[in-house]
Amino acid sequence: MMKLLSIAIPCYNSAAYMEKCIDSLLIGGEDVEILVVNDGSTDETAEIADRYAAQYPTIVKAIHKENGGHGSAVNAGISNASGLYFKVVDSDDWVKEEAYKQILDTLHSLTGGEKVLDMLISNFVYEKVGENRHKVMHYRHILPKDEIFTWSDIRHFYKGHYILMHSVIFRTKLLRECGLKLPEHTFYVDNLYVFEPLPYVKNMYYLDVNFYRYYIGRADQSVNEQIMIGRIDQQIKVNKIMIDYMTENKPIITSCSKLEQYMLSYLDIITTVSSILLIRSETEENLAKKKELWDYLKKKDWLLYRKLRFGLLGQCTNLPGKGGRMISVEGYKICRRFFNFN
């Protein structure tokens, strides 16, 4: 029997916190399929996954695979999903019960109608270590609420405000039809997950509820700045894949001006993050990699290069000399505090 919603939980050595995540999702009952993807863990992750699958055989499915990284685990989730819709919830995150029920009720109400819903968007909340206040990322002034809409109906997205993996539920068949396959053994592929399917998204719905709780600030987390600098080659790899996608799919992307504007802005912020991290590392090798990244973009698509290089962020991240790089970093720090990332 087809489920309403498949939820994939990529797990790698997640034994210490995955139960909180799974327990928060079980409240969805028989409408939901929970795919616990054990990505070659060496702790008790596999045993916990199997225990939940045995205890809730009609809801939980344990998937065991060799280690391939977060993207590989998401790919496995998509391949094994039987739900009409698909959601990724990381194993150290969780969802709020009341908002969860509203999400499921909304998906129920939208199935079987004249229009096929491609993407549902909801809010997410930063649950940051050591902070009592929680920052809510919402889209109230950007997206129409409680109705099906298209790209032409959206308003302006501000810098630092984007549709992230935590925000979205995709139609499962759309993810398969668009050919999404995230690279293995690579961090930061969530940027590709919320980028490559977008030209195939024709209809959207925004539910203004604080559904997803995004836990941030653990010392070993992939978005920790020092860890990101240590993995900078993977950040650059994802950045280049996004550049390739923009250039190779230009006809379909440019056919909708609001879609093109959004994807261009998202690529702009990712390229800015790559550039600033390369500057922050303070090594000649990484400064050379920064130049090579911009040269790659210029060679790939000169017009796209011009739009990014001579936009506000492109100019700020390419100020000349050591003094210019210091100004770029200080600007980044201000943005980081304001938008509460890393």
Residue, then its C-alpha position, 0 to 999 in steps of 0.5 A: m500500500m502506498k504511504l502518504l509520506s516517506i521520511a528518510i533518516p540518513c544515519y552514520n554512527s547516530a546511536a547517541y541521538m537517532e531515537k529522539c528523531i525516530d520517536s518524533l516521526l512515529i506520531g505520523g502513524e500509518d500515513v508515514e513510512i520511516l526509512v532509517v538508512n544505516d550508512g555503514s555505521t560502526d556503533e549501535t546504529a544498525e541495532i537501533a534501526d532493526r529494533y524500531a523496524a521490528q517494533y513498528p513493522t508497518i511504519v519503520k524500514a531499516i536499510h543497511k548499506e556500505n558507507g557512502g556519505h549523506g548523499s548516498a543515504v538520501n539516494a537510498g531513501i529515494s530509491n526505497a520510498s513508497g510514499l507519494y511525498f518524500k522528506v529527509v530528516d537528519s538523525d540529530d534533528w526532530v519535528k514538532e508534533e502539532a506542526y507534523k499533524q498539520i503537514l500530514d493533514t495538508l498533504h492529505s487535502l492536496t492529494g487527488g485534486e486537479k493540480v499535482l503538488d510538487m513541493l510543500i514548504s514549511n518553516f524550520v527552527y534553529e536549535k542552537v547549542g547553548e542558546n535558549r532563544h530559537k531562530v525561526m526561518h519562515y517565508r511569510h513575506i515571500l510565499p503565498k500561504d495556504e494555497i497552491f502557487t507557482w514561481s510567478d507568484i513568489r516575492h523577493f527572497y532576501k540574501g541569506h533566506y532560502i528554501l533549505m532541505h529542512s523546509v521542503i517535502f518533494r513529490t517522490k516521483l518528481l525526484r526520480e523523474c528529474g534524475l536527482k542523484l547526489p554524489e557519494h562521499t561528499f558533504y554539503v550535498d543538501n545544497l544540490y538536493v534543494f537546487e537541481p529539482l527546482p526546474y521541475v517544480k511547477n506547483m508549490y504550497y507554503l504551510d506556515v508552521n514551525f515543523y522541523r527542528y534543526y540542531i546546530g552547534r555540535a563541535d563535530q557538525s559538518v557546518n562548523e566553520q573549521i570543519m568546513i575549511g578542512r573539507i573545503d574541496q568538497q564544498i568546491k565540488v558541490n559549488k562546481i556541480m551547481i555551476d554545471y547544472m545552471t549552465e547545462n540546464k539554461p533553457i529550462i531555467t531561463s524559461c521562468s524569470k522568477l525561477e532563474q532569479y532564485m537559482l542565481s541568487y542561491l548559487d551566488i550565496i554558495t559561491t560566496v561561502s566557498s570564497i570566504l572559507l578559502i580566504r579564512s583558511e589564510t593559506e596561499e594554496n586556498l587563495a589559489k583555489k579561490k581564483e581557480l573557482w572563479d576562473y572555472l565559472k568564467k570559463k563555463d559561462w561568461l554571462l553567469y560569471r559577470k552576474l555573480r562576479f560584479g554583483l554585490l557579494g561577488q565584489c565584496t568577496n573579491l576585494p584586492g590585497k590582504g586588506g580587501r580580504m580582511i574586509s571581506v571576512e568582517g562582512y561575512k562575520i556580520c552576515r553570519r551573526f545576523f542570519n545565525f548560520n555556522 
